Amino acid sequence: MSDVAGKTVVLAVTGSIAAYKVVELARRLTQQGAAVEVVMTQSAQEFVTPLTFQALTYRPVITNMFGLEENAAGHVALGERADVVVVAPATAHTIAKLAHGEADDVIGTTVLATRAPVIVAPAMNRYMYANLATQDNLAVLRRRGVHVVDPEEGALASGAVGPGRLAPIERIEAAIRDVLARSESLEGRHVVVTAGPTHEAIDPVRYIANRSSGKFGYAIADAARRAGARVTLISGPTALLPVLGVSFVSVSTAAEMRDAVLATLPDADAVVMAAAVADYRVANPSGQKIKKLGRAVDLRLEENADILSEVGRRRKQGALIIGFKAETGDPIRAAEQLLRDKKPDLVVANDVAVGFGGDQTEIAIVSPDGVERMAPMSKTEAATHLVAIIAARIGR
Ligand SMILES: Cc1cc2nc3c(=O)[nH]c(=O)nc-3n(C[C@H](O)[C@H](O)[C@H](O)COP(=O)(O)O)c2cc1C
């Protein structure tokens, strides 16, 4: 992982009681040789004084865009020279402002003007965090490629317990190192990701599907894009918006998924098969809506082609193939079996009881070298980890 030494880290501090915690983050990054430029909102200064940050970073703290001496464009200069912008702690209010692109303070102008990666670490009361307004705003930011360091469960300042507590400084620091290290690790590589369920028609209005949300695949596509890859996301029907900056192929059935994946193979450096593709399709889907007949109806299913095996055989030389195994029971053993049968390079195993549909996942990465079990984490974080593994194998 790259060092933070010599990098410009813009640390935007907002009006949360957790502001005192990022004093330590500023100190640690400065000690490691980063130029830490602290920006504070008006409310943040109610909790910690600019002097505290100034004394620890050896730099003036920016609190007012109109007081900048720099030059005529001082309000955006910081964003332009940042290697990473970190909003921590991020209040519900600042998250809402960023989601709407508001620019009435230096944090707003900096985030709008920067081309560097942006990290947001929310901290707030659990109900403020759970409120759909906050969740929608975070979803908007994620979709734009902002890296959200999810808050943790735990005792909040109010004494209540719940998600909303600022992630530990170590996790925010790891996210900073991660985005700095990853920003070019897959430059020049083409990563193909499949995501979501497939729909197998029964008749023109009914279909057989599964509970895959597509969230993990979309998070992987986004993480690969942030690592500099050219990304093709081939997605079955989901409720998610396409990932910005990623070439998007929409499919419905397993057969369409197969065709779309095979078409990318001559040019794919990695194929990440996160979609939950139907194993079976209806043998004779009806052209007309099936009427209620007052008796049982039999559906005959026939097996779909196995995309992973075919991809393994037809891959470009040196291309990395990653299969997924979502299972009940023992997903790791099932992943090991998949590895033997279909010979992908890696298999991501997950228990459907944990990962399917939600935002959290608990995966294990199974390869011929062994099994790496990962702690429970958000799909965004797991995707970042997986992309780091891909970059280690095929990156520059
Ligand atoms: C004691 C106290 C603690 C607060 N803690 C938080 C917090 O942890 N998270 C949050 O979103 N807002 C918190 N607020 C409310 C924000 O300070 C308020 O919404 C403010 O307008 C945020 O402005 P800013 O985002 O520009 O910093 C707190 C307010 C008070 C009085």
The ligand as an SDF file (V2000), in Angstrom:
LIG
                    3D

 31 33  0  0  0  0  0  0  0  0999 V2000
  -23.9540   18.8210   21.2300 C   0  0  0  0  0  0  0  0  0  0  0  0
  -24.2640   18.6110   19.7740 C   0  0  0  0  0  0  0  0  0  0  0  0
  -23.8010   17.4970   19.1390 C   0  0  0  0  0  0  0  0  0  0  0  0
  -24.0900   17.2770   17.8120 C   0  0  0  0  0  0  0  0  0  0  0  0
  -23.6290   16.1410   17.2080 N   0  0  0  0  0  0  0  0  0  0  0  0
  -23.9680   15.8840   15.9200 C   0  0  0  0  0  0  0  0  0  0  0  0
  -23.5160   14.7120   15.2990 C   0  0  0  0  0  0  0  0  0  0  0  0
  -22.7920   13.8790   15.8670 O   0  0  0  0  0  0  0  0  0  0  0  0
  -23.8820   14.4980   14.0180 N   0  0  0  0  0  0  0  0  0  0  0  0
  -24.6720   15.3680   13.3140 C   0  0  0  0  0  0  0  0  0  0  0  0
  -24.9930   15.0940   12.1700 O   0  0  0  0  0  0  0  0  0  0  0  0
  -25.0870   16.5180   13.8930 N   0  0  0  0  0  0  0  0  0  0  0  0
  -24.7630   16.8090   15.1600 C   0  0  0  0  0  0  0  0  0  0  0  0
  -25.1930   17.9600   15.7470 N   0  0  0  0  0  0  0  0  0  0  0  0
  -25.9680   18.9160   14.9410 C   0  0  0  0  0  0  0  0  0  0  0  0
  -25.0670   19.7110   13.9960 C   0  0  0  0  0  0  0  0  0  0  0  0
  -24.0380   20.3820   14.7120 O   0  0  0  0  0  0  0  0  0  0  0  0
  -25.9040   20.7100   13.1890 C   0  0  0  0  0  0  0  0  0  0  0  0
  -26.7890   19.9870   12.3400 O   0  0  0  0  0  0  0  0  0  0  0  0
  -25.0700   21.6590   12.3670 C   0  0  0  0  0  0  0  0  0  0  0  0
  -25.9200   22.4930   11.6180 O   0  0  0  0  0  0  0  0  0  0  0  0
  -24.1400   20.9370   11.4140 C   0  0  0  0  0  0  0  0  0  0  0  0
  -23.4660   21.8860   10.6130 O   0  0  0  0  0  0  0  0  0  0  0  0
  -22.2550   21.5060    9.6690 P   0  0  0  0  0  0  0  0  0  0  0  0
  -22.6230   20.2720    8.9340 O   0  0  0  0  0  0  0  0  0  0  0  0
  -22.1130   22.6950    8.7630 O   0  0  0  0  0  0  0  0  0  0  0  0
  -21.0430   21.3330   10.5250 O   0  0  0  0  0  0  0  0  0  0  0  0
  -24.8790   18.2200   17.0880 C   0  0  0  0  0  0  0  0  0  0  0  0
  -25.3180   19.3660   17.7370 C   0  0  0  0  0  0  0  0  0  0  0  0
  -25.0350   19.5650   19.0630 C   0  0  0  0  0  0  0  0  0  0  0  0
  -25.5500   20.8120   19.7280 C   0  0  0  0  0  0  0  0  0  0  0  0
  1  2  1  0
  2  3  1  0
  2 30  2  0
  3  4  2  0
  4  5  1  0
  4 28  1  0
  5  6  2  0
  6  7  1  0
  6 13  1  0
  7  8  2  0
  7  9  1  0
  9 10  1  0
 10 11  2  0
 10 12  1  0
 12 13  2  0
 13 14  1  0
 14 15  1  0
 14 28  1  0
 15 16  1  0
 16 17  1  0
 16 18  1  0
 18 19  1  0
 18 20  1  0
 20 21  1  0
 20 22  1  0
 22 23  1  0
 23 24  1  0
 24 25  2  0
 24 26  1  0
 24 27  1  0
 28 29  2  0
 29 30  1  0
 30 31  1  0
M  END
$$$$
